[in-house]
Amino acid sequence: MNHNTPLSPRPLSHLTDVQRRVLSANQLRAHEVSAARTAAQCRPGGPWQQLLPGVYVLHPGPTTSEERLHAALLYAGWPATGRAKAIPAQGQAHDEPPQAVVTGLAALALHRFSAAPPLLSLDRIDVLVPRTRRLRSTGFVQLVRAVAMPGAEMIAGVPVAPVPRALADAVAVLDDAEAVRRLLTEAVRCGHTEPAAIVAELTQARLLTRAHVVDAVDALLAEGRSIAEERLYAMVRGFGLPDPLWNVDLRLPGGPHLGGLDAYWPEQSVAVELDTRAPRQDDAALFSECARKRDALERLGITVVHITPKKLRESLEQQAAVVRTALMASTEREPAAYVVVLPR
């Protein structure tokens, strides 16, 4: 052999140990596989196939849902161009914030929503990218453009949009009112997120102009209040708080109605109010009314403990301590004004 003898191409056996057998053209080049050789491997009857522009799967035949997910992200540019390694596994840190995030129904399937179709049955995978990206939807990849990218959760080794954002992107393409209702209700019932976060995303996406979405949100808020009330009952029982009067209205003797409360301890003049309101476009008047009610009660010497469903879900013991402290502090306060307590 002399210096003019052509070198044999490097065997491709070194690719058999690639963590996931889906690679971009840039990643293949990093493995010393030329574009010409990649094209040869993808000829009809060949051992590879091109799944998306610039994305290849290193085996023939059907692809798995995991391979389609990784192919969609590679097409959208994550991991960053030039990285030869596969996307990090769940819980593993990544070097840069994801600039491509799975969203919509595919993300909800990864979040284990029973109301979301299985990944294998989806004919499209929604991928959230910055709106400035010059990239088009293609094949089974539908790009969703974001003004600001949300934080991502790593699930099955892929960056996935938070539940509220994934729900909004899913609802945007669903016309089935029952499917929308099931997804929103499951998000709250199974503890994925709170109603306020969902409604905020739906408002941001301008989806509350659709009648079937508004109906689903009304059902969602009712579900959220019911769950929050059950947690409040569990807090009182589980942490040994004295029994309050549940769901009462207060009014001044012969005077105006002061408002409804979820729990009230008349001897200590302590009240608990659940804030299950969700941010909506027409919410300013309701917010002002709630603030006026609380101010009026506190001027009468009634301590109002304001609790959100999220606090009840994430820090039940801490909320019980707040209520207990308010009850114990009642002995150090001036007696409250006399009020009439009525069932709500």
Secondary structure by P-SEA (a helix, b strand, c coil): ccccccccccccccccccccccccaaaaaaacccaaaaaaaaccccccccccccccccccccccaaaaaaaaaaaaccccccccccccccccccccccccccccaaaaaaaccccccccccccbbbbbccccccccccccbbbbbbccccccccccccccccaaaaaaaaaaacccaaaaaaaaaaaaaaccccaaaaaaaaaaacccccaaaaaaaaaaaaaaaaaaaaaaaaaaaaacccccccbbbbbccccccccccccccccccbbbbbccccccccaaaaaaaaaaaaaaaaaacbbbbbbccccccccaaaaaaaaaaaaaaccccccccbbbbbcc
